Amino acid sequence: SWNLWDVVRYPFNMLSSIEIEFSSLTWLIHTLWIPIYPLSVLCEVYTVYESLPYFEMLGTYSIDMPFPIPISVHFPYVLKMYIFMLPIGMYFICRDRSSEHT
């Protein structure tokens, strides 16, 4: 879904830098993010959620740090915090983007 956004965003930015404006492209850049951004966040949450059992089983990226205070970082916990934070971040980004155009 981000690729679709990039197909619109990069030409818009390029044309804007040389002060050329296409109304249809401007409309797309200001409206396409509405379905694309939440869909992208949903896909990322799903992908991370589906990867959790593999990281828990294999212990990949989980580390133990013995110095100076023994701390253990279990990577699936980091991913779970990331899943929790994604919708919160999406809310603030969507709120800011929508306030830019009102």
N, CA, C and O atoms as a GROMACS GRO file, in nm:
protein
  408
    1SER      N    1   0.081  -0.120   0.000
    1SER     CA    2   0.000   0.000   0.000
    1SER      C    3   0.086   0.127   0.000
    1SER      O    4   0.047   0.230  -0.055
    2TRP      N    5   0.206   0.119   0.064
    2TRP     CA    6   0.294   0.236   0.060
    2TRP      C    7   0.344   0.262  -0.081
    2TRP      O    8   0.369   0.378  -0.116
    3ASN      N    9   0.358   0.160  -0.161
    3ASN     CA   10   0.404   0.181  -0.299
    3ASN      C   11   0.305   0.264  -0.377
    3ASN      O   12   0.345   0.349  -0.457
    4LEU      N   13   0.177   0.242  -0.356
    4LEU     CA   14   0.076   0.323  -0.422
    4LEU      C   15   0.088   0.469  -0.378
    4LEU      O   16   0.074   0.560  -0.460
    5TRP      N   17   0.113   0.489  -0.251
    5TRP     CA   18   0.130   0.625  -0.198
    5TRP      C   19   0.253   0.691  -0.261
    5TRP      O   20   0.249   0.809  -0.297
    6ASP      N   21   0.362   0.614  -0.275
    6ASP     CA   22   0.486   0.669  -0.332
    6ASP      C   23   0.471   0.705  -0.479
    6ASP      O   24   0.534   0.800  -0.526
    7VAL      N   25   0.389   0.631  -0.552
    7VAL     CA   26   0.365   0.661  -0.693
    7VAL      C   27   0.304   0.799  -0.710
    7VAL      O   28   0.327   0.866  -0.810
    8VAL      N   29   0.227   0.841  -0.613
    8VAL     CA   30   0.166   0.974  -0.617
    8VAL      C   31   0.255   1.078  -0.552
    8VAL      O   32   0.269   1.189  -0.603
    9ARG      N   33   0.316   1.042  -0.440
    9ARG     CA   34   0.392   1.139  -0.360
    9ARG      C   35   0.516   1.191  -0.431
    9ARG      O   36   0.541   1.312  -0.432
   10TYR      N   37   0.594   1.102  -0.490
   10TYR     CA   38   0.719   1.146  -0.553
   10TYR      C   39   0.697   1.238  -0.674
   10TYR      O   40   0.765   1.340  -0.684
   11PRO      N   41   0.605   1.205  -0.765
   11PRO     CA   42   0.580   1.302  -0.872
   11PRO      C   43   0.525   1.434  -0.820
   11PRO      O   44   0.559   1.541  -0.873
   12PHE      N   45   0.441   1.428  -0.718
   12PHE     CA   46   0.387   1.552  -0.660
   12PHE      C   47   0.500   1.638  -0.604
   12PHE      O   48   0.505   1.759  -0.630
   13ASN      N   49   0.591   1.576  -0.527
   13ASN     CA   50   0.702   1.652  -0.470
   13ASN      C   51   0.796   1.705  -0.578
   13ASN      O   52   0.845   1.817  -0.568
   14MET      N   53   0.820   1.625  -0.681
   14MET     CA   54   0.908   1.668  -0.789
   14MET      C   55   0.847   1.788  -0.863
   14MET      O   56   0.915   1.887  -0.888
   15LEU      N   57   0.719   1.779  -0.897
   15LEU     CA   58   0.654   1.888  -0.969
   15LEU      C   59   0.638   2.011  -0.880
   15LEU      O   60   0.647   2.124  -0.928
   16SER      N   61   0.615   1.990  -0.753
   16SER     CA   62   0.604   2.104  -0.661
   16SER      C   63   0.737   2.178  -0.649
   16SER      O   64   0.739   2.300  -0.633
   17SER      N   65   0.847   2.105  -0.657
   17SER     CA   66   0.977   2.170  -0.645
   17SER      C   67   1.007   2.261  -0.763
   17SER      O   68   1.087   2.354  -0.751
   18ILE      N   69   0.945   2.235  -0.877
   18ILE     CA   70   0.964   2.324  -0.994
   18ILE      C   71   0.839   2.407  -1.020
   18ILE      O   72   0.820   2.464  -1.128
   19GLU      N   73   0.754   2.414  -0.918
   19GLU     CA   74   0.635   2.499  -0.915
   19GLU      C   75   0.535   2.470  -1.026
   19GLU      O   76   0.479   2.561  -1.087
   20ILE      N   77   0.514   2.341  -1.051
   20ILE     CA   78   0.410   2.297  -1.145
   20ILE      C   79   0.305   2.226  -1.062
   20ILE      O   80   0.337   2.142  -0.977
   21GLU      N   81   0.178   2.259  -1.086
   21GLU     CA   82   0.072   2.198  -1.009
   21GLU      C   83  -0.033   2.136  -1.100
   21GLU      O   84  -0.085   2.201  -1.191
   22PHE      N   85  -0.063   2.008  -1.074
   22PHE     CA   86  -0.172   1.939  -1.140
   22PHE      C   87  -0.281   1.919  -1.036
   22PHE      O   88  -0.256   1.861  -0.930
   23SER      N   89  -0.400   1.966  -1.066
   23SER     CA   90  -0.507   1.960  -0.966
   23SER      C   91  -0.543   1.817  -0.928
   23SER      O   92  -0.572   1.789  -0.811
   24SER      N   93  -0.543   1.726  -1.025
   24SER     CA   94  -0.577   1.588  -0.992
   24SER      C   95  -0.471   1.524  -0.902
   24SER      O   96  -0.503   1.447  -0.812
   25LEU      N   97  -0.345   1.555  -0.928
   25LEU     CA   98  -0.237   1.502  -0.846
   25LEU      C   99  -0.241   1.563  -0.705
   25LEU      O  100  -0.214   1.495  -0.606
   26THR      N  101  -0.273   1.690  -0.697
   26THR     CA  102  -0.287   1.757  -0.568
   26THR      C  103  -0.402   1.695  -0.489
   26THR      O  104  -0.389   1.671  -0.368
   27TRP      N  105  -0.513   1.670  -0.557
   27TRP     CA  106  -0.626   1.607  -0.490
   27TRP      C  107  -0.587   1.468  -0.438
   27TRP      O  108  -0.621   1.433  -0.325
   28LEU      N  109  -0.516   1.390  -0.520
   28LEU     CA  110  -0.474   1.257  -0.479
   28LEU      C  111  -0.382   1.260  -0.358
   28LEU      O  112  -0.397   1.180  -0.266
   29ILE      N  113  -0.287   1.352  -0.359
   29ILE     CA  114  -0.190   1.357  -0.250
   29ILE      C  115  -0.258   1.393  -0.118
   29ILE      O  116  -0.213   1.352  -0.010
   30HIS      N  117  -0.367   1.470  -0.126
   30HIS     CA  118  -0.436   1.512  -0.004
   30HIS      C  119  -0.548   1.418   0.038
   30HIS      O  120  -0.601   1.433   0.148
   31THR      N  121  -0.585   1.322  -0.045
   31THR     CA  122  -0.693   1.230  -0.008
   31THR      C  123  -0.650   1.084  -0.003
   31THR      O  124  -0.711   1.004   0.069
   32LEU      N  125  -0.549   1.047  -0.077
   32LEU     CA  126  -0.510   0.906  -0.084
   32LEU      C  127  -0.455   0.854   0.048
   32LEU      O  128  -0.466   0.735   0.075
   33TRP      N  129  -0.397   0.941   0.130
   33TRP     CA  130  -0.343   0.895   0.257
   33TRP      C  131  -0.453   0.845   0.352
   33TRP      O  132  -0.426   0.767   0.442
   34ILE      N  133  -0.577   0.890   0.331
   34ILE     CA  134  -0.686   0.853   0.422
   34ILE      C  135  -0.710   0.702   0.424
   34ILE      O  136  -0.718   0.645   0.532
   35PRO      N  137  -0.721   0.634   0.310
   35PRO     CA  138  -0.733   0.488   0.319
   35PRO      C  139  -0.598   0.416   0.329
   35PRO      O  140  -0.588   0.310   0.389
   36ILE      N  141  -0.493   0.476   0.269
   36ILE     CA  142  -0.365   0.407   0.261
   36ILE      C  143  -0.297   0.396   0.397
   36ILE      O  144  -0.247   0.289   0.432
   37TYR      N  145  -0.294   0.503   0.473
   37TYR     CA  146  -0.220   0.500   0.598
   37TYR      C  147  -0.278   0.401   0.700
   37TYR      O  148  -0.203   0.320   0.754
   38PRO      N  149  -0.410   0.404   0.727
   38PRO     CA  150  -0.464   0.303   0.820
   38PRO      C  151  -0.447   0.160   0.768
   38PRO      O  152  -0.422   0.068   0.845
   39LEU      N  153  -0.460   0.141   0.637
   39LEU     CA  154  -0.440   0.008   0.581
   39LEU      C  155  -0.297  -0.039   0.600
   39LEU      O  156  -0.273  -0.156   0.630
   40SER      N  157  -0.202   0.050   0.584
   40SER     CA  158  -0.061   0.015   0.604
   40SER      C  159  -0.033  -0.021   0.749
   40SER      O  160   0.039  -0.117   0.776
   41VAL      N  161  -0.090   0.055   0.841
   41VAL     CA  162  -0.071   0.025   0.984
   41VAL      C  163  -0.135  -0.109   1.018
   41VAL      O  164  -0.077  -0.188   1.092
   42LEU      N  165  -0.253  -0.135   0.964
   42LEU     CA  166  -0.319  -0.263   0.988
   42LEU      C  167  -0.235  -0.379   0.935
   42LEU      O  168  -0.222  -0.482   1.002
   43CYS      N  169  -0.180  -0.364   0.816
   43CYS     CA  170  -0.094  -0.469   0.759
   43CYS      C  171   0.031  -0.490   0.843
   43CYS      O  172   0.074  -0.604   0.862
   44GLU      N  173   0.089  -0.383   0.893
   44GLU     CA  174   0.210  -0.396   0.974
   44GLU      C  175   0.180  -0.463   1.108
   44GLU      O  176   0.257  -0.546   1.155
   45VAL      N  177   0.068  -0.426   1.169
   45VAL     CA  178   0.028  -0.491   1.294
   45VAL      C  179   0.007  -0.640   1.271
   45VAL      O  180   0.052  -0.723   1.351
   46TYR      N  181  -0.060  -0.675   1.164
   46TYR     CA  182  -0.085  -0.816   1.133
   46TYR      C  183   0.046  -0.892   1.110
   46TYR      O  184   0.064  -1.002   1.161
   47THR      N  185   0.138  -0.831   1.035
   47THR     CA  186   0.266  -0.896   1.006
   47THR      C  187   0.347  -0.918   1.133
   47THR      O  188   0.403  -1.026   1.153
   48VAL      N  189   0.354  -0.818   1.217
   48VAL     CA  190   0.430  -0.831   1.342
   48VAL      C  191   0.364  -0.934   1.433
   48VAL      O  192   0.432  -1.015   1.496
   49TYR      N  193   0.232  -0.931   1.440
   49TYR     CA  194   0.160  -1.027   1.524
   49TYR      C  195   0.184  -1.170   1.477
   49TYR      O  196   0.205  -1.260   1.559
   50GLU      N  197   0.182  -1.191   1.347
   50GLU     CA  198   0.206  -1.325   1.293
   50GLU      C  199   0.350  -1.371   1.314
   50GLU      O  200   0.376  -1.491   1.318
   51SER      N  201   0.444  -1.278   1.326
   51SER     CA  202   0.584  -1.316   1.346
   51SER      C  203   0.618  -1.346   1.492
   51SER      O  204   0.723  -1.404   1.520
   52LEU      N  205   0.532  -1.307   1.585
   52LEU     CA  206   0.560  -1.326   1.728
   52LEU      C  207   0.592  -1.471   1.766
   52LEU      O  208   0.690  -1.493   1.838
   53PRO      N  209   0.515  -1.571   1.722
   53PRO     CA  210   0.549  -1.708   1.762
   53PRO      C  211   0.688  -1.752   1.717
   53PRO      O  212   0.754  -1.828   1.788
   54TYR      N  213   0.733  -1.706   1.602
   54TYR     CA  214   0.866  -1.744   1.554
   54TYR      C  215   0.976  -1.682   1.639
   54TYR      O  216   1.074  -1.748   1.673
   55PHE      N  217   0.959  -1.555   1.675
   55PHE     CA  218   1.058  -1.490   1.759
   55PHE      C  219   1.059  -1.550   1.900
   55PHE      O  220   1.164  -1.560   1.963
   56GLU      N  221   0.942  -1.588   1.949
   56GLU     CA  222   0.936  -1.651   2.081
   56GLU      C  223   1.000  -1.789   2.081
   56GLU      O  224   1.069  -1.827   2.176
   57MET      N  225   0.977  -1.864   1.973
   57MET     CA  226   1.030  -1.999   1.967
   57MET      C  227   1.182  -1.999   1.946
   57MET      O  228   1.254  -2.077   2.009
   58LEU      N  229   1.231  -1.913   1.857
   58LEU     CA  230   1.373  -1.913   1.823
   58LEU      C  231   1.458  -1.823   1.913
   58LEU      O  232   1.579  -1.843   1.924
   59GLY      N  233   1.395  -1.725   1.978
   59GLY     CA  234   1.472  -1.634   2.063
   59GLY      C  235   1.557  -1.536   1.984
   59GLY      O  236   1.652  -1.479   2.038
   60THR      N  237   1.526  -1.517   1.857
   60THR     CA  238   1.602  -1.427   1.773
   60THR      C  239   1.591  -1.284   1.825
   60THR      O  240   1.483  -1.238   1.861
   61TYR      N  241   1.705  -1.214   1.828
   61TYR     CA  242   1.717  -1.075   1.871
   61TYR      C  243   1.690  -1.054   2.019
   61TYR      O  244   1.691  -0.940   2.065
   62SER      N  245   1.667  -1.159   2.096
   62SER     CA  246   1.657  -1.146   2.241
   62SER      C  247   1.798  -1.149   2.297
   62SER      O  248   1.879  -1.234   2.259
   63ILE      N  249   1.829  -1.056   2.388
   63ILE     CA  250   1.966  -1.045   2.437
   63ILE      C  251   1.969  -1.039   2.589
   63ILE      O  252   1.874  -0.992   2.653
   64ASP      N  253   2.078  -1.086   2.644
   64ASP     CA  254   2.106  -1.073   2.787
   64ASP      C  255   2.228  -0.984   2.802
   64ASP      O  256   2.332  -1.009   2.741
   65MET      N  257   2.215  -0.879   2.882
   65MET     CA  258   2.327  -0.788   2.905
   65MET      C  259   2.371  -0.803   3.050
   65MET      O  260   2.301  -0.759   3.141
   66PRO      N  261   2.487  -0.865   3.073
   66PRO     CA  262   2.530  -0.893   3.210
   66PRO      C  263   2.594  -0.776   3.284
   66PRO      O  264   2.618  -0.785   3.404
   67PHE      N  265   2.622  -0.668   3.217
   67PHE     CA  266   2.695  -0.559   3.280
   67PHE      C  267   2.610  -0.436   3.291
   67PHE      O  268   2.512  -0.430   3.218
   68PRO      N  269   2.635  -0.340   3.370
   68PRO     CA  270   2.662  -0.346   3.513
   68PRO      C  271   2.541  -0.395   3.590
   68PRO      O  272   2.554  -0.445   3.702
   69ILE      N  273   2.422  -0.381   3.530
   69ILE     CA  274   2.300  -0.437   3.588
   69ILE      C  275   2.251  -0.544   3.492
   69ILE      O  276   2.230  -0.516   3.374
   70PRO      N  277   2.233  -0.666   3.540
   70PRO     CA  278   2.188  -0.770   3.447
   70PRO      C  279   2.047  -0.741   3.393
   70PRO      O  280   1.948  -0.746   3.467
   71ILE      N  281   2.041  -0.713   3.264
   71ILE     CA  282   1.914  -0.682   3.198
   71ILE      C  283   1.895  -0.780   3.084
   71ILE      O  284   1.989  -0.812   3.012
   72SER      N  285   1.775  -0.826   3.070
   72SER     CA  286   1.742  -0.918   2.962
   72SER      C  287   1.633  -0.854   2.877
   72SER      O  288   1.531  -0.809   2.929
   73VAL      N  289   1.655  -0.849   2.747
   73VAL     CA  290   1.557  -0.792   2.654
   73VAL      C  291   1.501  -0.906   2.570
   73VAL      O  292   1.571  -0.964   2.487
   74HIS      N  293   1.376  -0.936   2.592
   74HIS     CA  294   1.307  -1.041   2.517
   74HIS      C  295   1.239  -0.973   2.398
   74HIS      O  296   1.144  -0.897   2.417
   75PHE      N  297   1.286  -0.998   2.278
   75PHE     CA  298   1.241  -0.927   2.158
   75PHE      C  299   1.090  -0.934   2.136
   75PHE      O  300   1.033  -0.833   2.094
   76PRO      N  301   1.021  -1.045   2.162
   76PRO     CA  302   0.876  -1.044   2.145
   76PRO      C  303   0.805  -0.939   2.232
   76PRO      O  304   0.700  -0.888   2.192
   77TYR      N  305   0.861  -0.906   2.348
   77TYR     CA  306   0.802  -0.799   2.429
   77TYR      C  307   0.816  -0.664   2.359
   77TYR      O  308   0.725  -0.581   2.364
   78VAL      N  309   0.929  -0.643   2.294
   78VAL     CA  310   0.950  -0.519   2.218
   78VAL      C  311   0.849  -0.511   2.105
   78VAL      O  312   0.791  -0.406   2.079
   79LEU      N  313   0.828  -0.623   2.036
   79LEU     CA  314   0.731  -0.625   1.928
   79LEU      C  315   0.589  -0.601   1.977
   79LEU      O  316   0.511  -0.533   1.910
   80LYS      N  317   0.555  -0.654   2.093
   80LYS     CA  318   0.422  -0.631   2.149
   80LYS      C  319   0.402  -0.484   2.185
   80LYS      O  320   0.293  -0.430   2.166
   81MET      N  321   0.506  -0.419   2.237
   81MET     CA  322   0.497  -0.275   2.264
   81MET      C  323   0.481  -0.198   2.133
   81MET      O  324   0.407  -0.099   2.127
   82TYR      N  325   0.552  -0.243   2.030
   82TYR     CA  326   0.541  -0.179   1.898
   82TYR      C  327   0.399  -0.192   1.843
   82TYR      O  328   0.345  -0.096   1.789
   83ILE      N  329   0.339  -0.310   1.857
   83ILE     CA  330   0.202  -0.330   1.811
   83ILE      C  331   0.107  -0.237   1.887
   83ILE      O  332   0.014  -0.182   1.828
   84PHE      N  333   0.132  -0.219   2.015
   84PHE     CA  334   0.049  -0.130   2.096
   84PHE      C  335   0.065   0.016   2.053
   84PHE      O  336  -0.032   0.092   2.052
   85MET      N  337   0.188   0.056   2.018
   85MET     CA  338   0.216   0.195   1.986
   85MET      C  339   0.174   0.235   1.844
   85MET      O  340   0.147   0.353   1.820
   86LEU      N  341   0.168   0.141   1.752
   86LEU     CA  342   0.133   0.174   1.614
   86LEU      C  343  -0.002   0.245   1.600
   86LEU      O  344  -0.009   0.349   1.535
   87PRO      N  345  -0.110   0.192   1.658
   87PRO     CA  346  -0.238   0.265   1.644
   87PRO      C  347  -0.237   0.402   1.711
   87PRO      O  348  -0.302   0.495   1.663
   88ILE      N  349  -0.164   0.414   1.820
   88ILE     CA  350  -0.154   0.545   1.886
   88ILE      C  351  -0.083   0.645   1.795
   88ILE      O  352  -0.128   0.758   1.778
   89GLY      N  353   0.027   0.601   1.736
   89GLY     CA  354   0.098   0.687   1.641
   89GLY      C  355   0.014   0.720   1.520
   89GLY      O  356   0.016   0.832   1.470
   90MET      N  357  -0.062   0.621   1.472
   90MET     CA  358  -0.149   0.645   1.356
   90MET      C  359  -0.253   0.751   1.388
   90MET      O  360  -0.283   0.836   1.305
   91TYR      N  361  -0.308   0.746   1.508
   91TYR     CA  362  -0.406   0.846   1.548
   91TYR      C  363  -0.348   0.987   1.540
   91TYR      O  364  -0.410   1.077   1.483
   92PHE      N  365  -0.228   1.006   1.596
   92PHE     CA  366  -0.168   1.140   1.597
   92PHE      C  367  -0.129   1.185   1.457
   92PHE      O  368  -0.146   1.302   1.423
   93ILE      N  369  -0.077   1.095   1.376
   93ILE     CA  370  -0.040   1.132   1.239
   93ILE      C  371  -0.163   1.168   1.157
   93ILE      O  372  -0.163   1.267   1.085
   94CYS      N  373  -0.269   1.087   1.168
   94CYS     CA  374  -0.391   1.116   1.093
   94CYS      C  375  -0.455   1.245   1.142
   94CYS      O  376  -0.508   1.322   1.061
   95ARG      N  377  -0.451   1.270   1.271
   95ARG     CA  378  -0.506   1.394   1.324
   95ARG      C  379  -0.430   1.515   1.270
   95ARG      O  380  -0.491   1.615   1.232
   96ASP      N  381  -0.297   1.506   1.268
   96ASP     CA  382  -0.217   1.617   1.218
   96ASP      C  383  -0.235   1.637   1.069
   96ASP      O  384  -0.245   1.750   1.022
   97ARG      N  385  -0.240   1.528   0.993
   97ARG     CA  386  -0.259   1.539   0.848
   97ARG      C  387  -0.394   1.599   0.815
   97ARG      O  388  -0.404   1.681   0.724
   98SER      N  389  -0.498   1.558   0.888
   98SER     CA  390  -0.631   1.612   0.858
   98SER      C  391  -0.642   1.758   0.900
   98SER      O  392  -0.715   1.834   0.837
   99SER      N  393  -0.571   1.798   1.004
   99SER     CA  394  -0.577   1.939   1.046
   99SER      C  395  -0.499   2.029   0.951
   99SER      O  396  -0.525   2.150   0.945
  100GLU      N  397  -0.404   1.973   0.876
  100GLU     CA  398  -0.330   2.051   0.777
  100GLU      C  399  -0.419   2.097   0.664
  100GLU      O  400  -0.393   2.200   0.601
  101HIS      N  401  -0.526   2.021   0.636
  101HIS     CA  402  -0.606   2.046   0.517
  101HIS      C  403  -0.744   2.101   0.549
  101HIS      O  404  -0.831   2.106   0.462
  102THR      N  405  -0.765   2.142   0.675
  102THR     CA  406  -0.896   2.199   0.708
  102THR      C  407  -0.885   2.346   0.733
  102THR      O  408  -0.985   2.411   0.763
   0.00000   0.00000   0.00000
